[in-house]
Amino acid sequence: MKNFLHALWSTSRLSTFLVLCMHTPAQAQVTFESNNAQLDSAFAWAKKKALSFAHDGTDPVGYWYEAALPQREAFCMRDVSHQAIGAAMLGLNEHNRNMFQKFAENINAEKDYCSYWEINRHNQPAPVDYENDKDFWYNLPANFDVVYNAWRLYRWTGDKNYLQHPAFQKFYALSMYNYVDHWQLNYDKVTVRNRKLHSSNAQRFGVNRGIPTYNEGGRGETKFGIDLTAALIAAYGAYAEILKLNGEPDKATIYANKAKREQQFLNDFWWDKQKQEYRSVQYADQSFDYFMVGNDQAFLHYLLYFDVIDDQAQVSKLMEQYRKNYPKLIVELKSYLPILFYENGYTQLATQMIIDLCSPENTRRDYPENSFTVIEHVTRGLMGIDADASTNTINTLPRLETGDWAELKMLPVFSNTISVKHMGTHTTLFTNQSGAALTWRACIPGNHKYLYVNGVKQKSEQGIDHGKSYASIAITVKPGEAMRVSINR
C-alpha cells in the first residue's frame, strides 16, 4: 500500500495541487476588502485563478507558473516579466526566482546572446517557438524586460539573488553589452541596422528570430518599435542601480549615462513635434505608425510601463487615447492598463476595467497574464503600495474615490507581511504584521504642511506623483506595530 501511494503521488497531476497547498507561508494569504463588492470579487477571483496556474516541484523545470497562452504548459519571457510582481504579492517568490534564473542560465553566444523565449514544464524550450539554436522565435525587447523586472523583484522582495547570483550577473552583463552590440540596438545603429540580422540560417522562423519590437502585427516589414527603445532605457537604468548596489559605482555611472543617451534618442526620434504625438513603429520604407487599434495593437503603453516619459502633458495625452480606445484592445494589452489609469487619476475607470477583466463575460479572462496583473493593479495601483529593499522602505499612496475605503491584509513584502487600509485619500492605517522593523513612507494626496501620526502633529515633506502633489512622512514601524497617518487628528 505504501508503494502504491508513493506511485500515485509521483504520477498524479493532483500532486501539483497538494504540493501547492503545503507551501503556503504567504501564498493564498493576502486578502483584499473594500466598499466595492464587485472589486472584492474580482480580486478574489484573480487570486484563486493565478494560484491555480502555479506548479511546485513535481515538474522537471522546478517551481513555475503558467505565463503563456493557456494550455501551453510553459512560461514566456514577456509574460513572466509582466506577471512577476503580481506573483510576488501572492507569495510565489520561489517560482519567480526559478523562472527568471532559467532565462538567465540559457543565454549564450550560440543563440546570439538570446535566451529561450519560452520554456515548458519539461525544462525545454517550447517546441512551438524553437527548432534549434539557429532557428527560433525571439522578440528583442525580452532581455531588457527581464533585466528591468528582475530589478523590480529585488526591490519588492529583498532577494539578493537578483543582484548577486552568478547566473543573473552573467545575464545582465551579456544582455546590456554583448546583446546590445551584437544586434545593433543602440541609438546610433538601430535606425540603420539590417532587419534580417542573425536570421539568415533560420528555416522555420525566418526573420522572427529577432523581432525588434513586441508588436508582431503591422502593415509591412517592421524595422523596429518604440517599445524596444523604452525597454532598453529601463534596463540600462536598472542595471546601473544593480551595479551601484554591488559596489561598482564607476560602471553604474557608465550605464546610467547610456540610459540618458537612449532617453534623448526617444525624445528626438520617436516624438513627432509636428503632430505632437509619439510614433510607435517604423517600417522598412521609413514610414511610421502612431497610435494603433484593432488587429494592429497600440504599443505605446510600454512608454508608461517602463516609465520613460518625462513630460506629464505627453502622459496625459497618451492616457486619453487609451481611454477612448480601451474597448477595442486585446486582453494582453488591457492587462497593462488599470495601474496606469490609477496612477494618472482615472480611479473609477481603472476599477471598472479590473471588474470587466475578471468578469465571466470576458471570454479571455483565463489568460494567465490577466489574473496575475490584476493583483498588481489593485496593490500598486489603487492602494499605491510600492517597496524598495535597498532602503527597507514601503511607500503607500491612496488612489481611492472620496468616501471609499479599501484594505489589503497579509501582503508579503521583503521578509515581512503587512496590512494597509485607506480611508478615502485622507487616512492610512499601516500594520507590520510580521517580520523585522521597516520604514513606512506614508503619502497623502494634496498639499498638507503637516500630517498626524497616531494623532500627533508632525511636519511633512512635499512631492509630486504623476503630476499631482502629495505630502509624506517617514516612520519606523516595529514588528507587530500599527500606525495611523492622517490629515487631521
N, C-alpha and C positions, 0 to 999 in steps of 0.2 A: 504493500500500500504506500509506503514512504517513497519508493522509487517511482510509482505511478504518479503521485502528487508532484514529485520533482519534475517529471517529464511534462506534466500538464502546465506547471509553472513556466517551464522553459519555452514551450511552444505556443501557448495560447496568447492571442493578442489581448486577452483580458489582463494579462500580467502587466501590460503597459499602464492600464488604469490603476491597478493595485499598487504598483510601484509609485505612481504619481501621488496616490493618496498617502503613502508612507513618508513622502518627502514634503512636509508642509510646515516648515519653520516660518515662512512668510506667505507661501502660496495659498491662495484662496482665503486669506485672512483680511485683506484690505476690503473695506466696505464704504459705500457712499450713500448718503441720505440727504434729502433736501425737501423743500416745499413743492417741488415739481415731481409728481408721481411718475409721469412719463419718462423723465430723465433718469429717475431712480431705476426704473425697469430697464431702460436702455443700458445703463452701466452694469446692472446685474446680468443681463443677457450677454453683454460683451465679455465680462469676466468669465462666465461659465464657458462661453464659446472659445475664447482664447486658450483657456486651460485645457480644453478638450483637444487642442492641437499639440499639446506638449507631450513628449515621449522621453522616458527616462531609462537609460542604461541598457535596455534589452536589445537595442539595435547596434550593429557594428560601428555606426558613426558616433555612438555615445549619446549624451544628453542633447536633445534638439527639439525644435518645434517647427511646425509646417509654416513655410514662408515662401510659397509659390502658388501656382494655380491649384485649386482644390483637387484632391485625389492623386496628386503627382508624387506625394511622399518625399518631398525634397525641400531645400531652402536655397533661395537665390540671393545674390549679393545686394541687390537693390532692396528687395523686400525685407530681408533681415535688418539692414541698416535702418529702415523706416519703422520696423516693429520693435526694435530692441529696447527703447526706453519704456514703452508700454509693458514689455515683458519684464523689465527690471522692477516695475511698480507692482507686478504680480508675483515677485519673488523668484523669477526664473533666471537668476544670475548665473547658475552653473550652465544652463543652456546657452545663454548669451556668450559666455566665455569660451565654451567649447566650439560653438559655431563660428565665431569670429576667428578663433585660433585655427580652425580648419581652412578658412580662406587664407589666413596669413601663412600657414605652412605650405600651401600649394602654389605660391608664387615662384616662378623660376625663369631663367633666360630662355629655356627651350620653348616656353609659351610666350616669348617676347614680353616677359615681366607681367603677364596676366596671371590670375589665379583661375580656379574653376568658377565659372559664372553661377553654376547651380550644382549642389551636392545632394545626393539622395541618402536615404537611411542606411544603405549598404556601404556608406563611406566611399562612394564612387561618383565621378562626375555624371550628372544625369544624362542618359543616352539621348534624350530629346534635344539636348543642346551641345553634345560633344561627340565627335568622331575619333579624333586623336589630337595630339599636341599642336598640330599644324592646321587643324580643321575643327573649329568650334565657334559657337555664338559668343559674342562679348560686346557689352556696351562700355565704352571707355571711361565714363564718369564713375564706374563702380569702385575702382581702387580708392578714389578720393572720398567717396561716400563712406567706405569702410573706415578710412583713417579718421574722418570727421566724427563718425558715430562711436568709434572706439574711445575717442577722447571724451565724448559726451557721457559714455558709460562710466569712465573713470570718475568724472565729476559727480555723477549720481550715486555710484556705489562705493567709491574709495578703493576699488580693487586695483592694486598696483601692478597686477599682471599686464594691464593695458599700457603701462608705462615701461615696464622693465623686463617682461618675458622676452627671451631671445627671438622667438618666432615673430612677435609683434614688432620688436625693434628692427628686425630684418625687413619685414613687410613695409614699414614706414620708410626706411631708407631707400629701398628699391623702388617703391612707388613714387616718392617725391623727388627722386633724382633720375635713376635709370629709366623708369617707365615714362616719365615726362619727356625726357630727351629722346628715347628710342622711338616713341610715337609722335614726336614733334608737336607737343601740345602747349608749349609756352607761347606767350603773346606774340613773339617775334617770328614764329614759324607756323602757327596754327592756321593762319589765313592762306598760306601758300602750300601747305603740305599736300602730299599725294593721298587722295581719299582711299586708294587701294593699297596703302602701305601695309606690308606684312600679311597680305591676304592672297598673294599670287599662287600659293600652293594649296589653298583651301578649295576642295572639290564640292563638298556638301553645303557649306555655309557661305562661301564666297566672301564678299565684302562685309558680310555680317560678322566676320571675325575682326571686330574693331569699329563698331558703330560709334561715331564721335558725338553722341547725344543719347539720352533716354527716349527721345522721340523716334519711334520706329515706323511712323507713317510719313506723311508729307506728300507733295505733289511732284516730286522729281528726285534726282540724286542729291541727297543731303551732304553738304560739305562739313558742317558742324553746327552745334546748337549752343545757345546761351547757357544751358544748364551745365555744359562741360566747363565753361569759364567759371561759373558760380561755384561748382564743386571744387575746382582747383584752388580758388581763393580760400574757401573754407578749410580745405585740407592743409594748405600752407600755414594758415593761422593756427590750426590745431597742432600741427607738427611743431611749430615754433614754441607753443606752450608746453608740449611734451618734452622737448629738448631743454627748456628752461628748468622744468621740474627735475630733470635728470642731470642737472649740473653742467649744462653745455650752453652758457649764455651767448657765446660768440656765434655758434651755429644757429641758435634760436633767432638772433638778430638777422642773419642771412635769410632765413625762411620768412620771417616777418616782413622783410623788405620785398621778397618775392611776392608775397600776398598783396602788398601795396601796389606793386607794379601791375599785377593782374587786375587789381581793382580799377586802376587807371585805364587799362585796356577795356574793361567792361563799360566804363563811363564814356569812353571815346568811340568805341567801335559799335557797341550794341545799342546805345541810346541814339535814337533818331531825333536830332534837335529840331528839324523842320516839322515833323509830325508830333513831336513831344510825347513819344512813347517808345517802349523797348521793342526791338526786333527779337524774334525768338529763334529763327533758323536761317542759315544761309545755304543756298543751293549752289550746285556746280556752275550754273550760269550767272552767278554773282547776285541773283535776286534774293529777296528776304521775305519771310513770313513774319507776321506780327502776332497779335492775339488770335488764336485759332480755336474753333469749337467744332463739334461734330466728330467725324472719324479722325480728323487731324486735331489732336487734343492740344490745348494751351499748356505749354510747359514753362510759362513764366513764373509759376508758383515756386519754382526752385530758387528764384532770387530771394524770396521770403523765407523759405525753408532753410537755406544756407545763410540767411541774414547778411546779404551783401549790398543792400540798397541803403545809401546814407542820406537820402533825401525823403523826408516824410511825405511831401506832396506827391512824389512818384509812387510811394507805397499806397497812399490813399486812392490814387487814380487806378492803380492795378487792382486793388481790392474791390473797387466799384465795378470793374469789368467782370471780375469773378462773381460778384453778387448778381449781376444781370444774367450771366450765362450758366450759373450753377446747375440748374435742372438738366442741362444738355450734356453734362460731363459724365465720364465713366467712373465707376466705383474707385479704381486705383487712384485717380486724381482727386476725387471727392475726399478720400481718406486723408489728404494733406490739409484740407481747408479749415475745419472748425477752429483749430487752435489759432490760425492766422486771423480769423474773424474775431475771436475773443480778444486777441492782443490789440486789435485795431478798432475796438469799440462797437462791434456788432454782436453783442451778447445774445440778444433774443434770436437772431438769425442762426448763430453758431449752435445754440442749444437745439433749435428745431432741426438743424442739419444732423445732429447726433441722433435725435429721435427717429428721423427718417432713415438714416443709415442702418439702424438696428431694427427697423420695422419689418414684419413679415412681407410687406408689400414690396420691399427691396429684394428683387429676385436674385441679387448677387451678394446678399448680406453675409453669406457663408465664406466669402473670400477671406482668407486669414488676415490679410493686411487690415481689413475693416475693423475687426474686433479688438486687435491689439492697439491700434491707434486711437480708438475711442477712449481707452483708459488714459492715454496721454493727453488727449484733448480735454478731458474733464480735470485731470490733475494739474497739468501745467497751464492749460488754457483758462477754464472757468475759475479754478482755485488759485492760479498764479503761483504754484509751488515750484521752486527750482532749487538746485543744490550745487555746491562747489566744494568737493572733497579737499581741494588744496588749501582751503581756508576753514574747513569744517563748518561751513555756513549754509543754512537753509533760508531761502527767501520766500515770502508769501506776499501776494498782491491780489486782493479780491476783485473779480470782474463780474460781480452779480448785478442784477437789476435792483433798483431801490425797493426795499420791503422783502426781498428774498433772503433765504438763508440756505447754507449747504455745509456738509461736514464729511470729511474723509477720516476714517479711523484705521489704525494698524497699517499705515503706509510705510513700506520699507525704504529707508534712505540711509546711506552709509551702512554701518552695522546697527543702526537704530530702527525703531518703529515709532512713528509719530502720529498725532491726531491734530487736524486743523479744522476749525469751524469758523465760518464767516457769517456775520450778521449784516446783510447788505454790504456796503463798502465802508462802514464806519467802525466796525469792531471785529477783531480776530482773536480767537482763543487757540492757544498752541500748547500741546502736551507732549513732552518727551516720554513716550510710554515705555521704552526700553532702550538700553544702550548707554554709551558714555555721554558726558556733557557736550553740548554743542552750542553754536551761536545761531540764534534766530534773528534774522533781519526782517522785521515786520514793516511792510509798506502799506500805506493807506492813501488811496487816491485823493487828490486835491492839495491845496496849499494850506498846510497846518504848521504853524511855527512850533506848536507844542503837541505832544501826544501823551496819553495817560497809560502808564504801565502799572497794572493792578491798582488803578485808582490814583497813582502818584504822578503828578505832572512833571514831564521831562522835555527838554529841548530836542527837537528833531532835526534831521538833515533833509535837504530838498533834492529831488531828482526828476528825471524825465524818462518815461517809458512809452515808446511808440507815439511820441509827440504829446503825451499827456503828463501833467505834473503829479507828483506824489510826495508824501512825507514819509520818512523812515526812521527807525531806531533799532539799534543792535543790542541784543540781550543774551546773556549766557543762561542757558536753561539746563539745569542739572537732571540727572536720571530721575524719572518719576515726577518731575516738577511740571506744574501747569501755569501758564502765564496768559495775561489778557492785555491787549493793546487796543486803545480806542481813542476817538477824537474828543471824548468827554469822560467824566467820572462814571 
